[in-house]
Amino acid sequence: MPAWLQTLPTALQTIPVWLQTAVLLTLSNVFMTFAWYGHLKNLQSRPWFYAVLISWGIAFFEYMLQVPANRIGATALTLPQLKIMQEVITLLVFVPFVVLYMKQPIKLDYLWAALCMLGAVYFVFRS
């Protein structure tokens, strides 16, 4: 095993738990968003079970990141904090996906939704 790979677990321990969790959840949400919605752009002409099989394949990688993210996060965050973090990250991933990949216009409602989520973050993390 290369030396840099052996030192990786030690290097990861210096990164705050919330940041490790946020990075893994962000990557997980990219996969999840494509698994849930990507087929609406590219597979509309195919039978729905093709989309299901492809989405399941994508979702596998989502879970490979999401499960460790939640296990790491649970060492320092409460379950409600983990859930709110995940929901905020979902919104941060979903809006660029809708605008850049699905080519749909951005709406002012996204801002209002984001402000509501910030309120949820405040209340869940204020203690």
N, C-alpha and C positions, 0 to 999 in steps of 0.2 A: 504494500500500500504506500502511495506517495506520501512524503512528509507533510505536504500542505493539507492533504485529506485527513491525516491523523490529528492535526491541530484544529480542524474545523469545529468539532464539538466544544473545545475550549474557547475558541473565538466567538462562537454563538452565545456562550454564557455571558459575555460582556455586553450583549445587546439587550436592552430592556425587554421584559416579557411582552408588554403591550405592543412594542414595535415588531417583534417576531410574529406575534399574533396578527397584527394588522397587515404585514407583508404577505403572510401565507393566506389570509382571508381574501386579500385583494387578488392574488393569483387564482385562488379557488373561484372567486366570483367571475373572473374573466371566462374561465371554462364553463361555469354554470350558466352564464348569460348566453353563451353560444349554444350550449346544449338545449336551453329552454326556448330560445328565440331565433337562432341562426337559421334553422330550417325554413322559417317563414320567408326568407329571402331567396334561398337557393333550391329548395326541394318542393315548392308548391305543385309542380307538375308530376311529382312522384307519389305513389301510394303512401299513406300515413305511416305504415309499418317500417318503411325505409327510414323515415325521420326518427322513429322510435329507436331503431337499432343504432343509428349514427349518434343520436343523443345519449343513449346509454354508454356508448364508447367514450364520448366526451366527458360524461358525468363521472366515469371511473377516475379520470385524472382530477376532477374537481374534488372528489372524496379523498384522494390521496394527499391533497393539500388541506382540505377542510378539517379532517379528523385530527391530524397533528396540531393544526392551529388552535382548535378548541381545547385539546389536551394541554398544550403549552399555556394558553390563556387562562385556563381554569386554575393554574397554580398561583395566580396573582389577582385575577379578576373574578367578580361574582358572575353568576349565570345571566342575570339581567344586563350587566355591563357587556358581556360577550355578545348577547343578542343585539343590543343597540349598536355596538361596534359593527357587527355584521350587516345590519340594516343600513347604516350610514355608508359603509363601503359598497353595498349593493347599489345604492343610489349614485355614488360617485363613479361606479363602473357602468351602470346602465345608461346614464344620460349621454356620455360620449359614444356608447354603442349605438344608441338610437339616432344620434345626429350624424356620426361619421360612417357607420357601417350600414345602417338601415336607411340613411338619407332622408330622415324625417326632420321637420323644422323644430327648433328649440322653442319652448313656450315659457311664458312667465310663470306658469303653474309649477314648473320645475324649481324655480327659486322659492316659491311658497312652501313646497314640499321640503326643500332643503332647510329652510328656516324652522319648520316643525321638527325636523330631525335634530337640528342643533338644540332645540329646546329639550328634546328627549335625552340627548347626550348630557346636557347640563344637569338635569334632574337625576339621572342615573349615576353620574360620576361626582356629584357634589359632596358626598360624605367623606 
